Amino acid sequence: MATPVQTAASMTGRVPMQDREFPKEAFDYDAEVTKEAIDQIKEKAATTINSEEWEIIDGFR
Amino acid sequence: MTVPSWVAQQPSAFDIVACYFPEKDVTDGGEIFKLRPALVLKVLKGKNTGSIACEVAYGTKNLKFVQRKNRDVIIQNAADLTIIGLAMATRFDLDNTLILPWSEKFFGCWTGYQHPKIGQLTEKYVKDYAYTMMLRQGIND
């Protein structure tokens, strides 16, 4: 029976970050989160959000 | 346009998801929407249609640790980043949260992913978030 290969992950119980592959999108954003940008997205979402009454089904109230 | 199958799988509170956010296009100076991590704070259901929406806090690479350590959720420990599923140290800005419909217009999948969910906040950070909100409540009262 083959001996299991001891990797850093199996020895430490976690996978080192450099071993994990992330897609380009994981790094490719830079803009600051500003009130102006948030307002722009809010405006896009307004039609849907304002046309409903919402209840919280998950998360802190 | 076909609705992606992930729309039927709603997120949970404290999931990290990929959300569209406006960025300056370096090629022509215009504006494009790019995916970035966002923290789901609440999941909401429409009382009439049953549709799903989420309150999210967008992530930024600009940590501003000293100024924002008790105001935002900041994840910078390498082991925590790996567990949570983030590629880089990230601060989730709790000053600028908003409610978004759970749809392909506002959420998207990273290349190779089948769902906008990137990962999930660990219990430690959920507690940190609760503590931060308590501090914020105290400051705002």
N, CA and C atoms of all chains as a GROMACS GRO file, in nm:
protein
  606
    1MET      N    1   0.085  -0.119   0.000
    1MET     CA    2   0.000   0.000   0.000
    1MET      C    3   0.089   0.125   0.000
    2ALA      N    4   0.053   0.219  -0.082
    2ALA     CA    5   0.134   0.340  -0.092
    2ALA      C    6   0.121   0.425   0.034
    3THR      N    7   0.233   0.484   0.074
    3THR     CA    8   0.231   0.573   0.190
    3THR      C    9   0.171   0.708   0.150
    4PRO      N   10   0.078   0.759   0.228
    4PRO     CA   11   0.021   0.890   0.191
    4PRO      C   12   0.129   0.997   0.190
    5VAL      N   13   0.122   1.084   0.092
    5VAL     CA   14   0.221   1.192   0.082
    5VAL      C   15   0.191   1.296   0.189
    6GLN      N   16   0.293   1.331   0.266
    6GLN     CA   17   0.276   1.434   0.370
    6GLN      C   18   0.295   1.571   0.307
    7THR      N   19   0.189   1.644   0.294
    7THR     CA   20   0.200   1.780   0.242
    7THR      C   21   0.194   1.878   0.359
    8ALA      N   22   0.226   2.003   0.330
    8ALA     CA   23   0.216   2.106   0.434
    8ALA      C   24   0.074   2.109   0.489
    9ALA      N   25  -0.023   2.089   0.398
    9ALA     CA   26  -0.163   2.096   0.441
    9ALA      C   27  -0.197   1.983   0.538
   10SER      N   28  -0.152   1.860   0.504
   10SER     CA   29  -0.187   1.748   0.591
   10SER      C   30  -0.112   1.753   0.722
   11MET      N   31   0.004   1.817   0.722
   11MET     CA   32   0.081   1.824   0.846
   11MET      C   33   0.031   1.934   0.939
   12THR      N   34  -0.014   2.043   0.881
   12THR     CA   35  -0.055   2.155   0.966
   12THR      C   36  -0.205   2.166   0.979
   13GLY      N   37  -0.276   2.094   0.894
   13GLY     CA   38  -0.422   2.101   0.899
   13GLY      C   39  -0.479   2.217   0.822
   14ARG      N   40  -0.394   2.294   0.754
   14ARG     CA   41  -0.446   2.403   0.672
   14ARG      C   42  -0.362   2.418   0.545
   15VAL      N   43  -0.422   2.476   0.445
   15VAL     CA   44  -0.353   2.493   0.318
   15VAL      C   45  -0.286   2.630   0.315
   16PRO      N   46  -0.154   2.635   0.293
   16PRO     CA   47  -0.090   2.766   0.286
   16PRO      C   48  -0.149   2.848   0.170
   17MET      N   49  -0.160   2.979   0.192
   17MET     CA   50  -0.225   3.065   0.094
   17MET      C   51  -0.162   3.056  -0.044
   18GLN      N   52  -0.027   3.045  -0.048
   18GLN     CA   53   0.040   3.046  -0.178
   18GLN      C   54   0.008   2.922  -0.262
   19ASP      N   55  -0.045   2.817  -0.194
   19ASP     CA   56  -0.081   2.696  -0.267
   19ASP      C   57  -0.219   2.706  -0.330
   20ARG      N   58  -0.294   2.804  -0.288
   20ARG     CA   59  -0.431   2.814  -0.336
   20ARG      C   60  -0.434   2.904  -0.459
   21GLU      N   61  -0.504   2.859  -0.561
   21GLU     CA   62  -0.512   2.939  -0.682
   21GLU      C   63  -0.640   3.021  -0.682
   22PHE      N   64  -0.625   3.148  -0.700
   22PHE     CA   65  -0.741   3.237  -0.710
   22PHE      C   66  -0.751   3.288  -0.853
   23PRO      N   67  -0.873   3.312  -0.901
   23PRO     CA   68  -0.887   3.369  -1.034
   23PRO      C   69  -0.846   3.517  -1.035
   24LYS      N   70  -0.831   3.570  -1.153
   24LYS     CA   71  -0.787   3.709  -1.170
   24LYS      C   72  -0.879   3.807  -1.095
   25GLU      N   73  -1.009   3.776  -1.097
   25GLU     CA   74  -1.106   3.868  -1.034
   25GLU      C   75  -1.079   3.888  -0.884
   26ALA      N   76  -1.013   3.790  -0.824
   26ALA     CA   77  -0.988   3.797  -0.679
   26ALA      C   78  -0.894   3.912  -0.644
   27PHE      N   79  -0.819   3.958  -0.742
   27PHE     CA   80  -0.720   4.064  -0.717
   27PHE      C   81  -0.752   4.193  -0.793
   28ASP      N   82  -0.834   4.180  -0.896
   28ASP     CA   83  -0.847   4.286  -0.995
   28ASP      C   84  -0.957   4.386  -0.961
   29TYR      N   85  -0.944   4.452  -0.849
   29TYR     CA   86  -1.035   4.562  -0.816
   29TYR      C   87  -0.958   4.660  -0.729
   30ASP      N   88  -0.983   4.788  -0.749
   30ASP     CA   89  -0.904   4.888  -0.679
   30ASP      C   90  -0.983   5.004  -0.621
   31ALA      N   91  -1.099   5.032  -0.681
   31ALA     CA   92  -1.170   5.154  -0.643
   31ALA      C   93  -1.204   5.156  -0.495
   32GLU      N   94  -1.198   5.273  -0.437
   32GLU     CA   95  -1.234   5.294  -0.298
   32GLU      C   96  -1.386   5.280  -0.285
   33VAL      N   97  -1.431   5.226  -0.171
   33VAL     CA   98  -1.576   5.217  -0.146
   33VAL      C   99  -1.622   5.355  -0.097
   34THR      N  100  -1.683   5.429  -0.186
   34THR     CA  101  -1.725   5.565  -0.152
   34THR      C  102  -1.878   5.573  -0.147
   35LYS      N  103  -1.926   5.678  -0.083
   35LYS     CA  104  -2.071   5.699  -0.074
   35LYS      C  105  -2.128   5.719  -0.215
   36GLU      N  106  -2.051   5.785  -0.300
   36GLU     CA  107  -2.097   5.812  -0.437
   36GLU      C  108  -2.117   5.681  -0.514
   37ALA      N  109  -2.020   5.591  -0.501
   37ALA     CA  110  -2.031   5.462  -0.571
   37ALA      C  111  -2.149   5.382  -0.516
   38ILE      N  112  -2.165   5.386  -0.384
   38ILE     CA  113  -2.276   5.314  -0.320
   38ILE      C  114  -2.409   5.371  -0.368
   39ASP      N  115  -2.417   5.503  -0.375
   39ASP     CA  116  -2.542   5.567  -0.421
   39ASP      C  117  -2.574   5.526  -0.564
   40GLN      N  118  -2.470   5.513  -0.644
   40GLN     CA  119  -2.488   5.472  -0.784
   40GLN      C  120  -2.550   5.331  -0.792
   41ILE      N  121  -2.500   5.241  -0.709
   41ILE     CA  122  -2.553   5.104  -0.710
   41ILE      C  123  -2.694   5.102  -0.649
   42LYS      N  124  -2.712   5.182  -0.544
   42LYS     CA  125  -2.844   5.190  -0.481
   42LYS      C  126  -2.949   5.232  -0.583
   43GLU      N  127  -2.911   5.326  -0.669
   43GLU     CA  128  -3.004   5.376  -0.771
   43GLU      C  129  -3.041   5.263  -0.868
   44LYS      N  130  -2.941   5.181  -0.903
   44LYS     CA  131  -2.967   5.067  -0.992
   44LYS      C  132  -3.062   4.966  -0.928
   45ALA      N  133  -3.049   4.951  -0.796
   45ALA     CA  134  -3.127   4.850  -0.724
   45ALA      C  135  -3.263   4.902  -0.679
   46ALA      N  136  -3.280   5.034  -0.686
   46ALA     CA  137  -3.397   5.097  -0.623
   46ALA      C  138  -3.530   5.043  -0.674
   47THR      N  139  -3.543   5.022  -0.805
   47THR     CA  140  -3.672   4.979  -0.860
   47THR      C  141  -3.717   4.849  -0.793
   48THR      N  142  -3.627   4.754  -0.784
   48THR     CA  143  -3.663   4.624  -0.723
   48THR      C  144  -3.681   4.636  -0.572
   49ILE      N  145  -3.587   4.702  -0.508
   49ILE     CA  146  -3.590   4.707  -0.361
   49ILE      C  147  -3.710   4.788  -0.310
   50ASN      N  148  -3.739   4.900  -0.377
   50ASN     CA  149  -3.848   4.986  -0.328
   50ASN      C  150  -3.987   4.933  -0.362
   51SER      N  151  -3.994   4.832  -0.449
   51SER     CA  152  -4.125   4.781  -0.489
   51SER      C  153  -4.174   4.666  -0.400
   52GLU      N  154  -4.097   4.635  -0.298
   52GLU     CA  155  -4.130   4.521  -0.211
   52GLU      C  156  -4.122   4.561  -0.064
   53GLU      N  157  -4.193   4.486   0.018
   53GLU     CA  158  -4.170   4.496   0.162
   53GLU      C  159  -4.085   4.375   0.197
   54TRP      N  160  -3.977   4.398   0.271
   54TRP     CA  161  -3.880   4.291   0.296
   54TRP      C  162  -3.880   4.250   0.442
   55GLU      N  163  -3.859   4.121   0.465
   55GLU     CA  164  -3.839   4.075   0.602
   55GLU      C  165  -3.706   4.001   0.611
   56ILE      N  166  -3.639   4.018   0.725
   56ILE     CA  167  -3.508   3.952   0.744
   56ILE      C  168  -3.532   3.804   0.770
   57ILE      N  169  -3.467   3.720   0.693
   57ILE     CA  170  -3.480   3.576   0.718
   57ILE      C  171  -3.349   3.514   0.769
   58ASP      N  172  -3.240   3.592   0.761
   58ASP     CA  173  -3.112   3.542   0.813
   58ASP      C  174  -3.022   3.661   0.848
   59GLY      N  175  -2.954   3.652   0.960
   59GLY     CA  176  -2.867   3.761   1.004
   59GLY      C  177  -2.922   3.827   1.128
   60PHE      N  178  -2.842   3.917   1.187
   60PHE     CA  179  -2.884   3.985   1.310
   60PHE      C  180  -2.996   4.084   1.279
   61ARG      N  181  -3.093   4.096   1.370
   61ARG     CA  182  -3.203   4.192   1.351
   61ARG      C  183  -3.174   4.322   1.420
   62MET      N  184  -3.272   3.672  -2.173
   62MET     CA  185  -3.150   3.628  -2.105
   62MET      C  186  -3.182   3.516  -2.004
   63THR      N  187  -3.103   3.411  -2.002
   63THR     CA  188  -3.127   3.299  -1.910
   63THR      C  189  -3.081   3.337  -1.769
   64VAL      N  190  -3.163   3.302  -1.673
   64VAL     CA  191  -3.125   3.328  -1.533
   64VAL      C  192  -3.029   3.218  -1.490
   65PRO      N  193  -2.911   3.254  -1.436
   65PRO     CA  194  -2.817   3.149  -1.394
   65PRO      C  195  -2.874   3.063  -1.282
   66SER      N  196  -2.832   2.937  -1.279
   66SER     CA  197  -2.890   2.842  -1.182
   66SER      C  198  -2.859   2.881  -1.037
   67TRP      N  199  -2.747   2.953  -1.014
   67TRP     CA  200  -2.712   2.986  -0.876
   67TRP      C  201  -2.814   3.078  -0.810
   68VAL      N  202  -2.894   3.148  -0.890
   68VAL     CA  203  -2.993   3.241  -0.833
   68VAL      C  204  -3.090   3.166  -0.742
   69ALA      N  205  -3.116   3.038  -0.775
   69ALA     CA  206  -3.208   2.957  -0.693
   69ALA      C  207  -3.146   2.919  -0.558
   70GLN      N  208  -3.014   2.933  -0.547
   70GLN     CA  209  -2.947   2.898  -0.420
   70GLN      C  210  -2.913   3.027  -0.346
   71GLN      N  211  -2.999   3.064  -0.255
   71GLN     CA  212  -2.979   3.191  -0.185
   71GLN      C  213  -2.859   3.186  -0.091
   72PRO      N  214  -2.798   3.301  -0.066
   72PRO     CA  215  -2.683   3.302   0.026
   72PRO      C  216  -2.730   3.298   0.171
   73SER      N  217  -2.635   3.286   0.261
   73SER     CA  218  -2.662   3.292   0.405
   73SER      C  219  -2.593   3.415   0.462
   74ALA      N  220  -2.641   3.458   0.576
   74ALA     CA  221  -2.574   3.568   0.647
   74ALA      C  222  -2.430   3.526   0.675
   75PHE      N  223  -2.339   3.618   0.656
   75PHE     CA  224  -2.195   3.603   0.680
   75PHE      C  225  -2.124   3.520   0.572
   76ASP      N  226  -2.193   3.497   0.462
   76ASP     CA  227  -2.123   3.447   0.344
   76ASP      C  228  -2.042   3.563   0.284
   77ILE      N  229  -1.933   3.529   0.219
   77ILE     CA  230  -1.860   3.627   0.138
   77ILE      C  231  -1.897   3.596  -0.007
   78VAL      N  232  -1.947   3.694  -0.077
   78VAL     CA  233  -1.992   3.673  -0.215
   78VAL      C  234  -1.923   3.772  -0.308
   79ALA      N  235  -1.925   3.741  -0.437
   79ALA     CA  236  -1.867   3.834  -0.536
   79ALA      C  237  -1.978   3.924  -0.588
   80CYS      N  238  -1.955   4.055  -0.576
   80CYS     CA  239  -2.054   4.157  -0.612
   80CYS      C  240  -1.994   4.252  -0.713
   81TYR      N  241  -2.077   4.305  -0.801
   81TYR     CA  242  -2.028   4.406  -0.897
   81TYR      C  243  -2.017   4.543  -0.830
   82PHE      N  244  -1.910   4.612  -0.866
   82PHE     CA  245  -1.884   4.745  -0.809
   82PHE      C  246  -1.818   4.830  -0.918
   83PRO      N  247  -1.856   4.959  -0.928
   83PRO     CA  248  -1.799   5.042  -1.036
   83PRO      C  249  -1.650   5.070  -1.018
   84GLU      N  250  -1.577   5.058  -1.128
   84GLU     CA  251  -1.432   5.084  -1.129
   84GLU      C  252  -1.402   5.169  -1.253
   85LYS      N  253  -1.296   5.244  -1.243
   85LYS     CA  254  -1.252   5.320  -1.361
   85LYS      C  255  -1.183   5.224  -1.457
   86ASP      N  256  -1.223   5.231  -1.586
   86ASP     CA  257  -1.160   5.146  -1.688
   86ASP      C  258  -1.028   5.212  -1.730
   87VAL      N  259  -0.916   5.144  -1.700
   87VAL     CA  260  -0.785   5.204  -1.728
   87VAL      C  261  -0.759   5.217  -1.879
   88THR      N  262  -0.832   5.141  -1.959
   88THR     CA  263  -0.806   5.148  -2.104
   88THR      C  264  -0.865   5.274  -2.167
   89ASP      N  265  -0.984   5.313  -2.124
   89ASP     CA  266  -1.044   5.432  -2.188
   89ASP      C  267  -1.094   5.536  -2.087
   90GLY      N  268  -1.067   5.516  -1.961
   90GLY     CA  269  -1.108   5.615  -1.860
   90GLY      C  270  -1.256   5.611  -1.828
   91GLY      N  271  -1.329   5.520  -1.894
   91GLY     CA  272  -1.472   5.507  -1.866
   91GLY      C  273  -1.496   5.427  -1.738
   92GLU      N  274  -1.617   5.376  -1.727
   92GLU     CA  275  -1.650   5.304  -1.604
   92GLU      C  276  -1.693   5.162  -1.639
   93ILE      N  277  -1.643   5.066  -1.563
   93ILE     CA  278  -1.687   4.928  -1.579
   93ILE      C  279  -1.721   4.872  -1.441
   94PHE      N  280  -1.802   4.769  -1.442
   94PHE     CA  281  -1.837   4.704  -1.315
   94PHE      C  282  -1.755   4.577  -1.301
   95LYS      N  283  -1.680   4.569  -1.190
   95LYS     CA  284  -1.596   4.451  -1.166
   95LYS      C  285  -1.642   4.382  -1.039
   96LEU      N  286  -1.615   4.252  -1.033
   96LEU     CA  287  -1.649   4.176  -0.913
   96LEU      C  288  -1.550   4.205  -0.801
   97ARG      N  289  -1.600   4.214  -0.681
   97ARG     CA  290  -1.516   4.225  -0.562
   97ARG      C  291  -1.587   4.154  -0.447
   98PRO      N  292  -1.515   4.115  -0.344
   98PRO     CA  293  -1.581   4.045  -0.234
   98PRO      C  294  -1.674   4.139  -0.155
   99ALA      N  295  -1.784   4.085  -0.111
   99ALA     CA  296  -1.875   4.160  -0.024
   99ALA      C  297  -1.923   4.063   0.085
  100LEU      N  298  -1.947   4.119   0.202
  100LEU     CA  299  -1.995   4.039   0.315
  100LEU      C  300  -2.147   4.050   0.324
  101VAL      N  301  -2.214   3.936   0.324
  101VAL     CA  302  -2.360   3.936   0.339
  101VAL      C  303  -2.393   3.953   0.488
  102LEU      N  304  -2.459   4.064   0.522
  102LEU     CA  305  -2.493   4.092   0.662
  102LEU      C  306  -2.631   4.038   0.697
  103LYS      N  307  -2.722   4.050   0.601
  103LYS     CA  308  -2.859   4.001   0.624
  103LYS      C  309  -2.913   3.946   0.493
  104VAL      N  310  -2.997   3.847   0.504
  104VAL     CA  311  -3.070   3.797   0.388
  104VAL      C  312  -3.217   3.834   0.409
  105LEU      N  313  -3.278   3.890   0.308
  105LEU     CA  314  -3.417   3.935   0.319
  105LEU      C  315  -3.504   3.866   0.215
  106LYS      N  316  -3.632   3.853   0.251
  106LYS     CA  317  -3.726   3.791   0.158
  106LYS      C  318  -3.842   3.887   0.134
  107GLY      N  319  -3.878   3.903   0.009
  107GLY     CA  320  -3.990   3.992  -0.026
  107GLY      C  321  -4.121   3.931   0.020
  108LYS      N  322  -4.203   4.012   0.089
  108LYS     CA  323  -4.329   3.959   0.144
  108LYS      C  324  -4.431   3.928   0.033
  109ASN      N  325  -4.420   3.996  -0.080
  109ASN     CA  326  -4.518   3.974  -0.187
  109ASN      C  327  -4.471   3.868  -0.287
  110THR      N  328  -4.348   3.880  -0.332
  110THR     CA  329  -4.301   3.791  -0.440
  110THR      C  330  -4.217   3.675  -0.390
  111GLY      N  331  -4.167   3.686  -0.267
  111GLY     CA  332  -4.078   3.581  -0.215
  111GLY      C  333  -3.937   3.591  -0.271
  112SER      N  334  -3.910   3.699  -0.343
  112SER     CA  335  -3.774   3.714  -0.398
  112SER      C  336  -3.676   3.746  -0.286
  113ILE      N  337  -3.549   3.725  -0.317
  113ILE     CA  338  -3.444   3.736  -0.216
  113ILE      C  339  -3.359   3.861  -0.241
  114ALA      N  340  -3.319   3.925  -0.133
  114ALA     CA  341  -3.225   4.038  -0.139
  114ALA      C  342  -3.126   4.022  -0.024
  115CYS      N  343  -3.015   4.092  -0.033
  115CYS     CA  344  -2.913   4.082   0.073
  115CYS      C  345  -2.865   4.221   0.110
  116GLU      N  346  -2.842   4.241   0.238
  116GLU     CA  347  -2.769   4.360   0.278
  116GLU      C  348  -2.621   4.323   0.275
  117VAL      N  349  -2.542   4.400   0.203
  117VAL     CA  350  -2.400   4.366   0.190
  117VAL      C  351  -2.311   4.482   0.231
  118ALA      N  352  -2.190   4.447   0.273
  118ALA     CA  353  -2.083   4.544   0.298
  118ALA      C  354  -1.971   4.511   0.199
  119TYR      N  355  -1.937   4.605   0.116
  119TYR     CA  356  -1.834   4.579   0.014
  119TYR      C  357  -1.695   4.568   0.078
  120GLY      N  358  -1.613   4.486   0.017
  120GLY     CA  359  -1.475   4.471   0.063
  120GLY      C  360  -1.383   4.565  -0.012
  121THR      N  361  -1.277   4.606   0.056
  121THR     CA  362  -1.174   4.690  -0.007
  121THR      C  363  -1.037   4.641   0.037
  122LYS      N  364  -0.938   4.663  -0.050
  122LYS     CA  365  -0.800   4.626  -0.016
  122LYS      C  366  -0.736   4.732   0.072
  123ASN      N  367  -0.799   4.850   0.075
  123ASN     CA  368  -0.746   4.961   0.153
  123ASN      C  369  -0.788   4.942   0.300
  124LEU      N  370  -0.701   4.882   0.380
  124LEU     CA  371  -0.740   4.839   0.514
  124LEU      C  372  -0.764   4.953   0.612
  125LYS      N  373  -0.684   5.057   0.605
  125LYS     CA  374  -0.696   5.171   0.700
  125LYS      C  375  -0.709   5.118   0.843
  126PHE      N  376  -0.623   5.022   0.878
  126PHE     CA  377  -0.642   4.946   1.002
  126PHE      C  378  -0.654   5.034   1.126
  127VAL      N  379  -0.564   5.131   1.138
  127VAL     CA  380  -0.565   5.214   1.260
  127VAL      C  381  -0.696   5.292   1.273
  128GLN      N  382  -0.740   5.351   1.163
  128GLN     CA  383  -0.863   5.433   1.168
  128GLN      C  384  -0.991   5.349   1.180
  129ARG      N  385  -0.988   5.226   1.122
  129ARG     CA  386  -1.114   5.153   1.104
  129ARG      C  387  -1.125   5.025   1.186
  130LYS      N  388  -1.029   4.998   1.275
  130LYS     CA  389  -1.025   4.865   1.340
  130LYS      C  390  -1.150   4.833   1.423
  131ASN      N  391  -1.213   4.932   1.483
  131ASN     CA  392  -1.334   4.904   1.560
  131ASN      C  393  -1.461   4.951   1.489
  132ARG      N  394  -1.448   4.980   1.359
  132ARG     CA  395  -1.563   5.029   1.282
  132ARG      C  396  -1.603   4.932   1.171
  133ASP      N  397  -1.507   4.852   1.126
  133ASP     CA  398  -1.532   4.763   1.013
  133ASP      C  399  -1.486   4.621   1.047
  134VAL      N  400  -1.518   4.528   0.958
  134VAL     CA  401  -1.464   4.392   0.972
  134VAL      C  402  -1.337   4.387   0.887
  135ILE      N  403  -1.224   4.362   0.952
  135ILE     CA  404  -1.096   4.359   0.881
  135ILE      C  405  -1.035   4.220   0.896
  136ILE      N  406  -1.004   4.158   0.782
  136ILE     CA  407  -0.943   4.025   0.785
  136ILE      C  408  -0.807   4.036   0.720
  137GLN      N  409  -0.702   4.012   0.798
  137GLN     CA  410  -0.568   4.024   0.742
  137GLN      C  411  -0.475   3.910   0.783
  138ASN      N  412  -0.519   3.827   0.877
  138ASN     CA  413  -0.438   3.713   0.916
  138ASN      C  414  -0.437   3.609   0.804
  139ALA      N  415  -0.319   3.565   0.763
  139ALA     CA  416  -0.307   3.478   0.645
  139ALA      C  417  -0.387   3.348   0.660
  140ALA      N  418  -0.382   3.289   0.778
  140ALA     CA  419  -0.455   3.163   0.799
  140ALA      C  420  -0.605   3.187   0.790
  141ASP      N  421  -0.650   3.299   0.846
  141ASP     CA  422  -0.794   3.331   0.841
  141ASP      C  423  -0.838   3.356   0.698
  142LEU      N  424  -0.754   3.427   0.623
  142LEU     CA  425  -0.788   3.456   0.482
  142LEU      C  426  -0.808   3.327   0.404
  143THR      N  427  -0.720   3.230   0.430
  143THR     CA  428  -0.729   3.101   0.362
  143THR      C  429  -0.858   3.030   0.398
  144ILE      N  430  -0.890   3.027   0.526
  144ILE     CA  431  -1.011   2.958   0.570
  144ILE      C  432  -1.136   3.026   0.513
  145ILE      N  433  -1.134   3.159   0.514
  145ILE     CA  434  -1.252   3.234   0.470
  145ILE      C  435  -1.265   3.233   0.316
  146GLY      N  436  -1.152   3.218   0.246
  146GLY     CA  437  -1.158   3.208   0.100
  146GLY      C  438  -1.120   3.336   0.028
  147LEU      N  439  -1.055   3.427   0.099
  147LEU     CA  440  -1.015   3.553   0.036
  147LEU      C  441  -0.871   3.547  -0.012
  148ALA      N  442  -0.844   3.616  -0.122
  148ALA     CA  443  -0.710   3.615  -0.179
  148ALA      C  444  -0.619   3.718  -0.113
  149MET      N  445  -0.678   3.822  -0.059
  149MET     CA  446  -0.600   3.932  -0.004
  149MET      C  447  -0.662   3.984   0.124
  150ALA      N  448  -0.580   4.051   0.205
  150ALA     CA  449  -0.633   4.116   0.324
  150ALA      C  450  -0.744   4.212   0.281
  151THR      N  451  -0.854   4.208   0.354
  151THR     CA  452  -0.975   4.280   0.310
  151THR      C  453  -1.044   4.346   0.428
  152ARG      N  454  -1.090   4.467   0.403
  152ARG     CA  455  -1.175   4.536   0.502
  152ARG      C  456  -1.316   4.548   0.444
  153PHE      N  457  -1.415   4.506   0.522
  153PHE     CA  458  -1.553   4.520   0.479
  153PHE      C  459  -1.610   4.647   0.544
  154ASP      N  460  -1.648   4.740   0.459
  154ASP     CA  461  -1.685   4.874   0.501
  154ASP      C  462  -1.829   4.876   0.552
  155LEU      N  463  -1.844   4.891   0.683
  155LEU     CA  464  -1.977   4.888   0.743
  155LEU      C  465  -2.045   5.025   0.743
  156ASP      N  466  -1.974   5.127   0.697
  156ASP     CA  467  -2.036   5.261   0.685
  156ASP      C  468  -2.126   5.266   0.563
  157ASN      N  469  -2.093   5.187   0.463
  157ASN     CA  470  -2.161   5.198   0.334
  157ASN      C  471  -2.224   5.066   0.294
  158THR      N  472  -2.320   5.020   0.371
  158THR     CA  473  -2.388   4.896   0.335
  158THR      C  474  -2.510   4.929   0.249
  159LEU      N  475  -2.557   4.832   0.176
  159LEU     CA  476  -2.679   4.853   0.097
  159LEU      C  477  -2.748   4.721   0.070
  160ILE      N  478  -2.875   4.732   0.032
  160ILE     CA  479  -2.955   4.613   0.004
  160ILE      C  480  -2.962   4.593  -0.146
  161LEU      N  481  -2.926   4.472  -0.188
  161LEU     CA  482  -2.924   4.440  -0.330
  161LEU      C  483  -3.013   4.320  -0.360
  162PRO      N  484  -3.085   4.325  -0.471
  162PRO     CA  485  -3.160   4.204  -0.512
  162PRO      C  486  -3.061   4.092  -0.542
  163TRP      N  487  -3.096   3.971  -0.505
  163TRP     CA  488  -3.010   3.855  -0.533
  163TRP      C  489  -3.030   3.816  -0.680
  164SER      N  490  -2.951   3.879  -0.768
  164SER     CA  491  -2.965   3.853  -0.911
  164SER      C  492  -2.832   3.872  -0.981
  165GLU      N  493  -2.827   3.826  -1.106
  165GLU     CA  494  -2.703   3.834  -1.184
  165GLU      C  495  -2.666   3.978  -1.219
  166LYS      N  496  -2.759   4.071  -1.196
  166LYS     CA  497  -2.728   4.212  -1.221
  166LYS      C  498  -2.630   4.266  -1.118
  167PHE      N  499  -2.634   4.212  -0.997
  167PHE     CA  500  -2.552   4.266  -0.888
  167PHE      C  501  -2.447   4.168  -0.837
  168PHE      N  502  -2.466   4.040  -0.862
  168PHE     CA  503  -2.373   3.938  -0.813
  168PHE      C  504  -2.322   3.857  -0.932
  169GLY      N  505  -2.205   3.800  -0.918
  169GLY     CA  506  -2.150   3.719  -1.026
  169GLY      C  507  -2.053   3.616  -0.972
  170CYS      N  508  -2.010   3.527  -1.060
  170CYS     CA  509  -1.920   3.419  -1.016
  170CYS      C  510  -1.778   3.448  -1.062
  171TRP      N  511  -1.684   3.427  -0.973
  171TRP     CA  512  -1.543   3.428  -1.014
  171TRP      C  513  -1.522   3.316  -1.117
  172THR      N  514  -1.423   3.333  -1.202
  172THR     CA  515  -1.390   3.231  -1.300
  172THR      C  516  -1.362   3.098  -1.228
  173GLY      N  517  -1.430   2.993  -1.273
  173GLY     CA  518  -1.412   2.861  -1.214
  173GLY      C  519  -1.506   2.832  -1.099
  174TYR      N  520  -1.583   2.932  -1.057
  174TYR     CA  521  -1.680   2.913  -0.948
  174TYR      C  522  -1.820   2.899  -1.010
  175GLN      N  523  -1.905   2.822  -0.943
  175GLN     CA  524  -2.041   2.799  -0.991
  175GLN      C  525  -2.144   2.887  -0.920
  176HIS      N  526  -2.098   2.962  -0.823
  176HIS     CA  527  -2.189   3.041  -0.738
  176HIS      C  528  -2.112   3.166  -0.693
  177PRO      N  529  -2.180   3.276  -0.670
  177PRO     CA  530  -2.108   3.396  -0.623
  177PRO      C  531  -2.041   3.378  -0.487
  178LYS      N  532  -2.083   3.276  -0.411
  178LYS     CA  533  -2.021   3.258  -0.280
  178LYS      C  534  -1.873   3.224  -0.294
  179ILE      N  535  -1.792   3.302  -0.223
  179ILE     CA  536  -1.646   3.281  -0.224
  179ILE      C  537  -1.607   3.203  -0.099
  180GLY      N  538  -1.674   3.232   0.009
  180GLY     CA  539  -1.641   3.168   0.136
  180GLY      C  540  -1.738   3.215   0.244
  181GLN      N  541  -1.695   3.202   0.364
  181GLN     CA  542  -1.784   3.230   0.478
  181GLN      C  543  -1.702   3.283   0.594
  182LEU      N  544  -1.757   3.381   0.664
  182LEU     CA  545  -1.690   3.435   0.781
  182LEU      C  546  -1.683   3.328   0.890
  183THR      N  547  -1.573   3.319   0.960
  183THR     CA  548  -1.564   3.222   1.069
  183THR      C  549  -1.636   3.277   1.192
  184GLU      N  550  -1.661   3.189   1.286
  184GLU     CA  551  -1.734   3.228   1.408
  184GLU      C  552  -1.665   3.344   1.481
  185LYS      N  553  -1.532   3.340   1.483
  185LYS     CA  554  -1.456   3.446   1.550
  185LYS      C  555  -1.490   3.582   1.490
  186TYR      N  556  -1.496   3.588   1.357
  186TYR     CA  557  -1.522   3.716   1.290
  186TYR      C  558  -1.669   3.755   1.302
  187VAL      N  559  -1.759   3.657   1.311
  187VAL     CA  560  -1.900   3.689   1.334
  187VAL      C  561  -1.913   3.757   1.471
  188LYS      N  562  -1.838   3.704   1.569
  188LYS     CA  563  -1.839   3.766   1.702
  188LYS      C  564  -1.778   3.906   1.696
  189ASP      N  565  -1.669   3.920   1.622
  189ASP     CA  566  -1.607   4.052   1.605
  189ASP      C  567  -1.707   4.150   1.543
  190TYR      N  568  -1.781   4.099   1.444
  190TYR     CA  569  -1.880   4.184   1.377
  190TYR      C  570  -1.987   4.229   1.478
  191ALA      N  571  -2.035   4.134   1.559
  191ALA     CA  572  -2.139   4.166   1.659
  191ALA      C  573  -2.086   4.271   1.757
  192TYR      N  574  -1.960   4.255   1.798
  192TYR     CA  575  -1.898   4.350   1.891
  192TYR      C  576  -1.885   4.488   1.826
  193THR      N  577  -1.842   4.488   1.700
  193THR     CA  578  -1.827   4.614   1.626
  193THR      C  579  -1.962   4.685   1.615
  194MET      N  580  -2.068   4.610   1.588
  194MET     CA  581  -2.200   4.670   1.574
  194MET      C  582  -2.247   4.727   1.708
  195MET      N  583  -2.209   4.657   1.817
  195MET     CA  584  -2.245   4.706   1.950
  195MET      C  585  -2.173   4.839   1.978
  196LEU      N  586  -2.044   4.845   1.941
  196LEU     CA  587  -1.968   4.968   1.959
  196LEU      C  588  -2.028   5.081   1.875
  197ARG      N  589  -2.065   5.047   1.752
  197ARG     CA  590  -2.123   5.146   1.662
  197ARG      C  591  -2.254   5.199   1.720
  198GLN      N  592  -2.334   5.108   1.775
  198GLN     CA  593  -2.461   5.147   1.836
  198GLN      C  594  -2.435   5.246   1.949
  199GLY      N  595  -2.334   5.215   2.031
  199GLY     CA  596  -2.298   5.302   2.142
  199GLY      C  597  -2.254   5.438   2.097
  200ILE      N  598  -2.177   5.440   1.987
  200ILE     CA  599  -2.127   5.566   1.934
  200ILE      C  600  -2.241   5.648   1.874
  201ASN      N  601  -2.334   5.578   1.807
  201ASN     CA  602  -2.443   5.650   1.740
  201ASN      C  603  -2.554   5.694   1.834
  202ASP      N  604  -2.561   5.634   1.955
  202ASP     CA  605  -2.669   5.672   2.049
  202ASP      C  606  -2.642   5.809   2.111
   0.00000   0.00000   0.00000
